[in-house]
Every structure is written in C-alpha cells, then in structure tokens.
C-alpha cells in the first residue's frame, strides 16, 4: 500500500512486522478518549438460558454515528497532517463508514466527499449528508468504488480513508474489544461480525494480545462468505457481490491488510442466514430493548443459532451497529 498526500500515514515497522499491534490499539484508544463513546455492555438472563453461555454484548449501536466505524474513522483522520486535513478527505462506503467519516471530518474541522452506492439505505445516506458530507453515488454491481474513490482523491488532492484496509482504521476498531475486556474480565470466546475485516482484525489484535487463550470467531452472512472461503483456501478469494440483508457485510473479498491478521489470530468463521439475522434483530428488539441493523445483529444471530461448538462459558458478542430506518426495520422483520 502506498502512502503519500492522498493517504493517511502508516505506523513504522520493519519487514515482517505486524500491520497492527496491541500498542497501536492502545494508542488509538488514547486518541479516541473524549471523542468516541465508551459503549455499554448488556447482559440478558434469557439469552444466557437460551444459549448456554454467559453472554456479554458490546453495544456499538450506541456509538457515535450509530456504529463501531466511528472509532476507526476518527482515529485515521486525527492522524492526518494539518496540511492534509485542510484539503479534506474522501471515503467509499455503503453507509456506516460513510457516516463515521462525515462526522469525524466535521468534528476535526475538515471536509468529506463520500462515494456511496445508489441503493444505500436512505437512513444512512440522509445521515451522511446531515453531517455535511458531499455524496457521490455509483452502481455497486457495475462500478468499482475503490477506483472511483482513488480517482477523486487524486483529482482533488484529498486523503483517501478506506473503510477497513488501513492500519489506523484497524487499530481504531480494536478499541471496542479493549473496552469490553476491561469491563468483563477474561472471556473464553468473542463473536465478531466480518465484512472487509477491519473490525475483526482490530478485535483479534486487541483480544489475543490481552487474553492469549481467547477464541475469536468471525461471523459472515451465508451469501457473503468471502473470508471463510479465503481462510479455507489459504489466500484471499472473491465471491460475487453478495445479496443479503446484511448490507454492511456485502463485501466481495477480505482486505489485503486485514486478511493476514485474520489468518493469524482468528479461530474460525461461521455463517448465518438472513432469516437467522432477522431472528436476532427481533430478539434484540423484544428482549434486549435495542435496535440493531442486520450486520449489527449477525454475531448475536450466530450465538442464538448455536454456531459455537463447544459452547464457551463466557462469550463476548459485538453488536456492531444500529443504523436502520423505521421503514427498513419493519420491512425486514415483516
């Protein structure tokens, strides 16, 4: 990955050094102090009884901009030079990273251009615009968002803030796991939604650094199992553009930086169906009294569907986001 005037700078490291370390995550946590919310951890006796484990839900649906993405976005933007921050940033995203970058840009006094698919959920698109970002749309099934973002960055001299494949993004996302383990103490397993891999790479870096025996388990929708296939193949592989209600996990391939971390630190990746995600969203709403978007509920879906074997005694679950409009929520659960 090249880094110049259109990309955040990377931490220094020699050949073979990990892209992100536990110290990087701790440094990100210091930068995020006072900017990101320390989100709550919820417990449910009903959930414990149904699943056979003591579950601890890290509720990133209560994070600023409604999802964990704010952690990585703010961290990456905070590390830009004053000169680059003055020029502005560009990002591409189906929704949550878009909102996170737009809000972080506003908080840090810079401007943001966001490349979003034409079919992005209206609630996410409206929120992104509400934070003051300029939105450029594209067709996710025929156009390359990364190429479009890179072109805009080059033409306008903007810093490209990728949704997951950058050390500063990965380190920022890992701070959720730092908070979770600080509050709960040792956990036997940690369930994490997987899209491009920024969250699970950061989470695995933090969790295994703090608790070497922990099992970090990724969760993907059945229709978008690119990371599971890549792990089985031993190298990054692609799938057709996933068609799933979990739009935040509709990724064709894991990231170049995130995948080696996942290979090294993640125990396994399990799959859930769209119907299992719906069941988890309904359970979260009815029994936990929280609203989750489909991607945000996928790790909970894996727990409810019995994907953990053996069942751990103490399980962390990252509820990654809650950005969903009322109409979409009712349609999905209807």
LINKA-V60676 format. One record per residue. RES is the residue in one small letter. SS is DSSP state (alpha for helix, beta for strand, coil for the rest). PSI is psi in whole degrees, -180 to 180 (999 if undefined). Layout:
res=RES ss=SS psi=PSI
res=RES ss=SS psi=PSI
This chain:
res=x ss=coil psi=131
res=x ss=coil psi=149
res=x ss=coil psi=122
res=x ss=coil psi=-145
res=x ss=coil psi=-13
res=x ss=coil psi=19
res=x ss=beta psi=143
res=x ss=coil psi=148
res=x ss=coil psi=153
res=x ss=coil psi=156
res=x ss=coil psi=148
res=x ss=coil psi=148
res=x ss=coil psi=143
res=x ss=coil psi=175
res=x ss=coil psi=132
res=x ss=coil psi=-4
res=x ss=coil psi=145
res=x ss=coil psi=144
res=x ss=coil psi=-34
res=x ss=coil psi=138
res=x ss=coil psi=170
res=x ss=alpha psi=-37
res=x ss=alpha psi=-36
res=x ss=alpha psi=-42
res=x ss=alpha psi=-42
res=x ss=alpha psi=-38
res=x ss=alpha psi=-41
res=x ss=alpha psi=-40
res=x ss=alpha psi=-38
res=x ss=alpha psi=-39
res=x ss=alpha psi=-31
res=x ss=alpha psi=-12
res=x ss=coil psi=124
res=x ss=coil psi=-11
res=x ss=coil psi=-46
res=x ss=coil psi=153
res=x ss=coil psi=145
res=x ss=coil psi=102
res=x ss=coil psi=154
res=x ss=coil psi=158
res=x ss=beta psi=119
res=x ss=beta psi=148
res=x ss=coil psi=155
res=x ss=coil psi=118
res=x ss=alpha psi=-35
res=x ss=alpha psi=-44
res=x ss=alpha psi=-43
res=x ss=alpha psi=-45
res=x ss=alpha psi=-36
res=x ss=alpha psi=-30
res=x ss=alpha psi=-14
res=x ss=coil psi=15
res=x ss=coil psi=160
res=x ss=beta psi=111
res=x ss=beta psi=140
res=x ss=beta psi=112
res=x ss=beta psi=115
res=x ss=beta psi=109
res=x ss=beta psi=84
res=x ss=alpha psi=-4
res=x ss=alpha psi=-14
res=x ss=alpha psi=6
res=x ss=coil psi=159
res=x ss=alpha psi=141
res=x ss=alpha psi=9
res=x ss=alpha psi=8
res=x ss=beta psi=164
res=x ss=coil psi=-20
res=x ss=alpha psi=-26
res=x ss=alpha psi=-32
res=x ss=alpha psi=-52
res=x ss=alpha psi=-40
res=x ss=alpha psi=-48
res=x ss=alpha psi=-42
res=x ss=alpha psi=-46
res=x ss=alpha psi=-45
res=x ss=alpha psi=-34
res=x ss=alpha psi=-19
res=x ss=coil psi=1
res=x ss=coil psi=151
res=x ss=coil psi=156
res=x ss=alpha psi=-36
res=x ss=alpha psi=-44
res=x ss=alpha psi=-38
res=x ss=alpha psi=-34
res=x ss=alpha psi=-31
res=x ss=alpha psi=-32
res=x ss=coil psi=178
res=x ss=beta psi=163
res=x ss=beta psi=145
res=x ss=beta psi=159
res=x ss=beta psi=139
res=x ss=coil psi=150
res=x ss=coil psi=-8
res=x ss=coil psi=-62
res=x ss=alpha psi=-43
res=x ss=alpha psi=-35
res=x ss=alpha psi=-51
res=x ss=alpha psi=-40
res=x ss=alpha psi=-46
res=x ss=alpha psi=-41
res=x ss=alpha psi=-45
res=x ss=alpha psi=-43
res=x ss=alpha psi=-40
res=x ss=alpha psi=-44
res=x ss=alpha psi=-44
res=x ss=alpha psi=-33
res=x ss=coil psi=8
res=x ss=coil psi=31
res=x ss=coil psi=179
res=x ss=coil psi=157
res=x ss=beta psi=137
res=x ss=beta psi=129
res=x ss=beta psi=125
res=x ss=beta psi=115
res=x ss=beta psi=145
res=x ss=beta psi=149
res=x ss=coil psi=-30
res=x ss=coil psi=20
res=x ss=coil psi=145
res=x ss=coil psi=131
res=x ss=alpha psi=-38
res=x ss=alpha psi=-38
res=x ss=alpha psi=-41
res=x ss=alpha psi=-44
res=x ss=alpha psi=-40
res=x ss=alpha psi=-39
res=x ss=alpha psi=-46
res=x ss=alpha psi=-36
res=x ss=alpha psi=-27
res=x ss=coil psi=-2
res=x ss=coil psi=9
res=x ss=coil psi=152
res=x ss=beta psi=132
res=x ss=beta psi=130
res=x ss=beta psi=125
res=x ss=beta psi=159
res=x ss=beta psi=167
res=x ss=coil psi=113
res=x ss=coil psi=-19
res=x ss=coil psi=-11
res=x ss=coil psi=-14
res=x ss=coil psi=155
res=x ss=coil psi=109
res=x ss=alpha psi=-36
res=x ss=alpha psi=-42
res=x ss=alpha psi=-40
res=x ss=alpha psi=-45
res=x ss=alpha psi=-42
res=x ss=alpha psi=-38
res=x ss=alpha psi=-44
res=x ss=alpha psi=-41
res=x ss=alpha psi=-45
res=x ss=alpha psi=-45
res=x ss=alpha psi=-35
res=x ss=alpha psi=-3
res=x ss=coil psi=33
res=x ss=coil psi=156
res=x ss=beta psi=126
res=x ss=beta psi=122
res=x ss=coil psi=95
res=x ss=coil psi=157
res=x ss=coil psi=-23
res=x ss=coil psi=-27
res=x ss=coil psi=61
res=x ss=coil psi=141
res=x ss=alpha psi=-38
res=x ss=alpha psi=-34
res=x ss=alpha psi=-49
res=x ss=alpha psi=-46
res=x ss=alpha psi=-41
res=x ss=alpha psi=-43
res=x ss=alpha psi=-31
res=x ss=coil psi=-15
res=x ss=alpha psi=-23
res=x ss=alpha psi=-41
res=x ss=alpha psi=-36
res=x ss=alpha psi=-48
res=x ss=alpha psi=-44
res=x ss=alpha psi=-51
res=x ss=alpha psi=-30
res=x ss=alpha psi=-35
res=x ss=alpha psi=-38
res=x ss=alpha psi=-23
res=x ss=coil psi=-164
res=x ss=coil psi=139
res=x ss=coil psi=151
res=x ss=coil psi=-31
res=x ss=beta psi=157
res=x ss=beta psi=119
res=x ss=beta psi=130
res=x ss=beta psi=127
res=x ss=beta psi=144
res=x ss=coil psi=124
res=x ss=coil psi=-103
res=x ss=coil psi=-17
res=x ss=coil psi=-1
res=x ss=alpha psi=-43
res=x ss=alpha psi=-47
res=x ss=alpha psi=-32
res=x ss=alpha psi=-46
res=x ss=alpha psi=-42
res=x ss=alpha psi=-46
res=x ss=alpha psi=-37
res=x ss=alpha psi=-47
res=x ss=alpha psi=-49
res=x ss=alpha psi=-47
res=x ss=alpha psi=-26
res=x ss=alpha psi=-36
res=x ss=alpha psi=-34
res=x ss=coil psi=84
res=x ss=coil psi=-25
res=x ss=coil psi=0
res=x ss=coil psi=143
res=x ss=beta psi=118
res=x ss=beta psi=120
res=x ss=beta psi=122
res=x ss=beta psi=155
res=x ss=beta psi=125
res=x ss=beta psi=154
res=x ss=beta psi=147
res=x ss=alpha psi=-38
res=x ss=alpha psi=-13
res=x ss=alpha psi=61
res=x ss=coil psi=43
res=x ss=alpha psi=-39
res=x ss=alpha psi=-43
res=x ss=alpha psi=-45
res=x ss=alpha psi=-39
res=x ss=alpha psi=-40
res=x ss=alpha psi=-41
res=x ss=alpha psi=-37
res=x ss=alpha psi=-23
res=x ss=coil psi=7
res=x ss=coil psi=165
res=x ss=coil psi=128
res=x ss=coil psi=161
res=x ss=coil psi=154
res=x ss=coil psi=161
res=x ss=coil psi=156
res=x ss=coil psi=116
res=x ss=coil psi=142
res=x ss=coil psi=99
res=x ss=coil psi=155
res=x ss=coil psi=-20
res=x ss=coil psi=73
res=x ss=alpha psi=-30
res=x ss=alpha psi=-12
res=x ss=alpha psi=13
res=x ss=coil psi=72
res=x ss=coil psi=144
res=x ss=coil psi=-29
res=x ss=coil psi=150
res=x ss=coil psi=161
res=x ss=coil psi=158
res=x ss=alpha psi=-39
res=x ss=alpha psi=-38
res=x ss=alpha psi=-35
res=x ss=alpha psi=-45
res=x ss=alpha psi=-34
res=x ss=alpha psi=-43
res=x ss=alpha psi=-44
res=x ss=alpha psi=-42
res=x ss=alpha psi=-35
res=x ss=alpha psi=-18
res=x ss=coil psi=135
res=x ss=coil psi=-47
res=x ss=beta psi=170
res=x ss=beta psi=129
res=x ss=beta psi=161
res=x ss=beta psi=150
res=x ss=beta psi=151
res=x ss=coil psi=165
res=x ss=alpha psi=-37
res=x ss=alpha psi=-36
res=x ss=alpha psi=-35
res=x ss=alpha psi=-42
res=x ss=alpha psi=-43
res=x ss=alpha psi=-41
res=x ss=alpha psi=-40
res=x ss=alpha psi=-42
res=x ss=alpha psi=-42
res=x ss=alpha psi=-45
res=x ss=alpha psi=-40
res=x ss=alpha psi=-47
res=x ss=alpha psi=-40
res=x ss=alpha psi=-32
res=x ss=alpha psi=-14
res=x ss=coil psi=37
res=x ss=coil psi=152
res=x ss=coil psi=129
res=x ss=coil psi=149
res=x ss=coil psi=167
res=x ss=alpha psi=-48
res=x ss=alpha psi=-36
res=x ss=alpha psi=-23
res=x ss=alpha psi=-1
res=x ss=alpha psi=-38
res=x ss=alpha psi=-40
res=x ss=alpha psi=-38
res=x ss=alpha psi=-41
res=x ss=alpha psi=-39
res=x ss=alpha psi=-48
res=x ss=alpha psi=-32
res=x ss=coil psi=2
res=x ss=coil psi=34
res=x ss=coil psi=-10
res=x ss=coil psi=123
res=x ss=coil psi=113
res=x ss=coil psi=160
res=x ss=coil psi=123
res=x ss=coil psi=163
res=x ss=coil psi=-39
res=x ss=beta psi=122
res=x ss=beta psi=127
res=x ss=beta psi=144
res=x ss=beta psi=122
res=x ss=beta psi=114
res=x ss=beta psi=102
res=x ss=coil psi=-20
res=x ss=beta psi=164
res=x ss=coil psi=28
res=x ss=coil psi=94
res=x ss=coil psi=136
res=x ss=coil psi=161
res=x ss=alpha psi=-45
res=x ss=alpha psi=-45
res=x ss=alpha psi=-40
res=x ss=alpha psi=-46
res=x ss=alpha psi=-37
res=x ss=alpha psi=-44
res=x ss=alpha psi=-39
res=x ss=alpha psi=-5
res=x ss=coil psi=999
